Structure formats: structure tokens, C-alpha cells
């Protein structure tokens, strides 16, 4: 699918824009990095954009009528902007914002419930077990079968992830589970290619195959290391068509819209594509994947930010007729 033409050409149509970044979640530093890049890109195209750090500062500014719309680049929950809380606030204040709505944001922040929705829609995802606080991690690992990943159900950016390949790994997983306290997801580890597909409106961007130098794509490989390889497109021919369609189906099944990213594994033995999770406010750092995929389609970082912000404008009569 090709990109539609830009909806507006005059930056003044956006009014005064808050680029919401930082916050108090475990992903604060990544969000600040993303936010600085978005702010610079919008300002370079003439948008009257300003940095705002965290939800309380945004509320104060909105109460005083300082902004017309919000570019949300907060990451995570509990002070991040991906769990539906911010979205509900902005809906109540009738302030347009980028990204998914209340329901989709809240759902996809919870990996377990997202998987349950996918399974109900007949979409493939690795086998998993839900671990309540205090539940026996060792027994669950033996039930599911090693190797597995254990991760907080509602964190992102590989925060708090433990890889369990043997009994020693189980002890680390128990430590992680105790540190986070909430529900944990234990997921069967798929051996194969790690891929991701960015979504922009109704367009699935080219997939990216991630090849970390280490054994897996952890926080360091995502945001710090410079030796991770990103192959785009990640697949070829019918396989590439299939993964883009699967990503769109998964995005829509979770009620998502606007833009985001869907993470997928391809099993090395069977070739099966298995859905991992949705990110509704993907990173926009120098290491981030949605800008890389957009660039492969000829969309610059500045244009990408502009297109995302355009989605906060009301639909025209012509667009409503085509919907």
C-alpha cells in the first residue's frame, strides 16, 4: 500500500503543539531521547512545538490553554503515556493527541490481555503462562518447558526481562518477579528470527529483522550498542507480504490506530510467524525501528513526525466518505 498524500502543507494548521516526553515510568530516559528528536524534527518544519516533561506539567499547561494538540512520545505506564490514563485525560479535555485511543493503549500495555485478544481472533502467539504475585515460578517453567522468557506484563523496552534456560535462570526469574510484584508473563522462547513491523495509519511499513551481536535483543542492544544489525526489509516475497498483513491484523484486533509497532518472531524450524506484543508509542531515537522502516520507503524522519501529527487533525468530508 502506498502512502496517501500529506493532508496539510502549512505548519500553522497544527497550532501550538506539546511534545510530551520524559515522565516517571521506567522508560523515562528513552522517552526524553525520543522527545528531543521529535521536537527538533517538528520545529525544523516550522511547527510551533514545545517540550513538556510529564503528565502533571501537561495538565497545568492545558488548563491554561497553552496547547492545541499533543504529540505523545511518553513510553511505558505509571507516569508513562501508553497505558490509557493519559489518553482518557486528553479525551476528557477534548485535546487531540497522537497515537492509539484509551482502550487500545490500556489493552496493549498489558501483554497477557493482548495475547488473550489475539488468541480469540485466531492470531498466533507463543505459548504462555500468567503468573500472579507469589506464584511458583519454578513450577510454571517446568509446566511450559524450558527455555522461556519471564517479563513484567506491563513494562516495555525489555525492562525486567529474564531469560530462563536452566535451573540457574529460574532463580534470576524469581528475583525479577519479586522486584516487580505485579503479574508476570512467562512465554515460551521461540528460536528464530526477531522481526518488527511499523504501522503508520493503514500502511504496514517494511519489516525489520533484528540481529543483535549478543544472544538476544535486550535493553543494551536496543538503545546503547552500535553493533546490532537491522535488515530492512527483514523478509522477502510472500513471507514479507504475510508478516505485514499479520502485523496489521494484530494491530487492528487490539483496537489500535494512528501509528505503532508490532513485534513478531519467526520460528526457525517451522517458519511460523508468532506475535509478541504491540508498542503504541514506539521509540524515536537514533536506534529506533519505525524511523528506519519509514526511511526504507523514502519517508524522512521529519516527514514521519509530520504524518503522525497530521493524524490529530479532524477528517475532511472526503476522507470520511472514503472510510
Secondary structure, DSSP 8 states (H G I E B T S, - for coil): ------S---GGGG-EEEEEE--SSTTHHHHHHHHHHHHHHHHHTT-EEEEEESHHHHHHHHHTT--SEEEE---SSSSSSSSSHHHHHHHHHT-EESS--HHHHHHHHSHHHHHHHHHHTT--B--EEEE-TT--HHHHHHHH-SSEEEEETT--TTTT-EEESSHHHHHHHHHHHHHH-S-EEEEE---EEEEEEEEETTEE---EEEE-SSSS--HHHHHT-S--EEEESSS-HHHHHHHHHHHHHHHHHTT--SEEEEEEEEETTT--EEEEEEESS---STT-HHHHHHHHTT--HHHHHHHHHHTTS---HHHHHH-
